Amino acid sequence: MKRLNWYITKSYLTTFLMAIGILSFGMTGAQLMKSIEYFTQGVPVTVAGEFLLCTIPMVLTFTIPWASLVSIMLTFGRLSADNEITAMRACGVSILQIISPIIVASFLFSCLCLYLQLEIAPKMLGKGRALLTYVAVNHPVALFTPGIPVELDKFSIYIDSKDSDNNIYDIQLYVLDKKNTIRQDITASRGRIEADEKTKKLHIILYDAVGTSREGKERNVHVTGSEARFTVDYGQSLTNLRIYQRDKYLTFREVFARSIINKRMGVSTTRLEIELNSRVAMALAPIAFMMLGMPLAIRTSRRETSIGLFLSVLLGAIYFGGVMVSDVLRDRPAVYPQYLVWLSPVLFQVFGAYYLFRLARK
């Protein structure tokens, strides 16, 4: 029996390690490119690397359950297709004995995900936010990513490309008022970014720019001249003291404490309850995936990886999407979004238990 359990565990863990490596690399790809870009813009390699590491705990809370599901679908789908499970059961080995190593592994993965969700990931996200502030204060040019709007002070800036000499190209700059309404729309084919580290001011210089001023429904087109200069006091805007942390940066104890304070003050705690319930529901994903994925893998009985991968993606998307949909409904406490979080986990485990029971009785 020990040899049989080790055979299943080895097959499962081999696939799991490959799956988590591929999934984690895919989910951190954008952050990896951003870290490389920060490094090329003069940010110390230690800071750029640390920024990348800060995203890994949160990524693992998704990739650990998903990799576990992929491993279950591929491993047990192959065992079933090769009639190995039928042979095991013909020798008197029950289905629970066959899947017992995976039950233990899923429980351990859920404990790890719970620890990451409640303690490690929020701290690391907060640390990554602090590193981003460091980059903005000391290397502000690195904040400008081609294709992504950047908001600084009263400006919203979009660039199509830039080079290593801080020149920017195809710029769209919006000047906003206090209500974030566009007052000026300025375009230029080229420009330059100059940072004064002593005064903590960022100078955005546009050449041969054309602008549009908006006053009510009227628009006036004007040429700003051969050179238009805009100044952003990024030091003041980025180093202001923050007295309120967003919920996702708080650990379990801090979220719980804030919810108690809000209750005493008569403030709604729906948002905080959604945060806590979502973290726990996400952490239980390995168990839910094991419960439903196992009988599906055995029933499909396919040696091909395509079916297993397709079902893994489908089940993962349904589970994570069902948990995250409550975040969209956080402003509608009447529908109790903090309890809707549990719809996907409960359905997965109920149907999984039902199919496992039927499978064990055969």
PyMOL commands that set and color helices and strands:
alter all, ss='L'
color gray80, all
select helices_A, chain A and resi 2-27+29-40+45-81+84-90+95-138+140-143+234-238+247-249+252-265+270-283+285-300+305-328+333-335+337-340+343-361
alter helices_A, ss='H'
color red, helices_A
select strands_A, chain A and resi 150-152+155-162+167-176+182-196+201-215+218-232
alter strands_A, ss='S'
color yellow, strands_A
deselect
rebuild
show_as cartoon
